[in-house]
Amino acid sequence: MTILWKIVILIGSVIASGSLVLAFKIRSGKQIKLLLSYSGAFILALCLFHLLPEVYEGIHDPLISGWLILGGFLLQLLLDYISGGIEHGHIHPPEAGAHGHHHHHGHDHGTTDFHPVMKSPWLLMTGLCIHALVEGVPLMYGQVGLDLYTAIIFHNIPISVTLMTLFLLSGKTIRQSFLALVIFSLMTPLGAMAAITIFPSEADLNGQFGYWALAFVIGIFLHISTTILFETDEHHRFNIIKLITILLGFATALLIH
């Protein structure tokens, strides 16, 4: 697949996924739960069975791998305070006040939600765009980016649905909501193109740059996937449908190679 087609599919998958909100009149975070569970399970299994082995095989010093993965995990933890956790399904309508507000979540905790309610969904998008930019950095480095490309496609589906839902719940027009969707769709390709412009080949940094960037993204994925899987249950009750969905996500990741 050429670089151009990769970019077209990345952008198109985001626009198509966000459009589902209008087509199926999705307005509640509860409708996104199973999609999130599937996506989280898929990304976690992909990390464990494909991305992590590739990184530890490719990076000369395993200790560097660990530090980079931890760095990505901590970055996503920080970005959650900017984006409000939209990467793993949180929806915070900004019209809600500081007291007596109503939350619509991609997942319900049954406990107090510590994510801040932002005044503007555009501020939430800032964190989301940084997340997507970083995610795209290793995407064009040969074998390093192949598994990651699949993960990002699956990962962007619930994010796009959540982003579109958030903007519509916030009282934004359909045109404004689609503008946000288009901006988000461009971030990952932009990160990928910026990376290969600065480091044109995998030979840069002794052939390690692509693997280093992938290790960092794995840390981001581990944070997002584990947050989704541990927090999507209402009151943390057993849910057989969610369990089946998670198993399907695991199975998909195992079957793609």
C-alpha positions, 0 to 999 in steps of 0.5 A: 500500500502506498503512502498516499493510500494509507493517508486517504484510508486514515482520513476516510476512516475517521470521517466515516466513523464520525458520520455514524453519529448522524446516520444512527442518531447516536447521542448517548455514551452508552451506545459507544461502550461495546465499540470501546470494549472491542477497540480496547481489547484489540489494541491491548492484544495487538500490543502484547502479541505484535508491537511489544515483541517487535520493539524489544527485538528491534531496540538494542537496549531493552532498558530503553524500550521500557523507559520509552513505553513508560514515557508514552504511558505518562504522556497519555496520563497528562493528555487526559487532563487536557482532552478529558479522556476522550481517547478512551470514550469520555464525553463531557458536554461543556454546558454542564456546570460545575455543580449538578451537572449531567455527564454522558460517558463512553463508560460509567464508573459508578463513582465520582468522575475526576476528569475536569469539565472543560468550557470548550470542546475545542480545548478537549481537541487540543489534547486529542490532536497532540495524541494523534500527532504522536501516534502517527510518528512511527507510522511510515517506517516499514514493518514498524508501522504496519501493525501500528497502522491497523491499530490506529484504524481500529482505535480511531473509530470509537474516538471519532464517534465520541468526538462527533457526539461531544460536539453535537451534545455541546450545541455545536452545528453539524458543520462545526462538528465536521470541521473538528472531525476533519482537523482530527483526521489530519493529525495522524498523517501530519505526525507521520509525514513530519517524522519521515521529513525529519528522519527520512529513513530507518537508518537514522539514529542507527536504525532505532528511531522507528522502534523508539517512536513505536515504543512510545506509542505502545505506552500510549496504547497500554494506558488507553486500552487498560483504561477502557477495559477496566472502566467500561462496566457500570458499577464494575458488574459482570457483563457477558456481552462485554466479555464476548466483545472483548474476546472478539477484540482479542481474536481479531488481533490474533487473526490479522497476522 
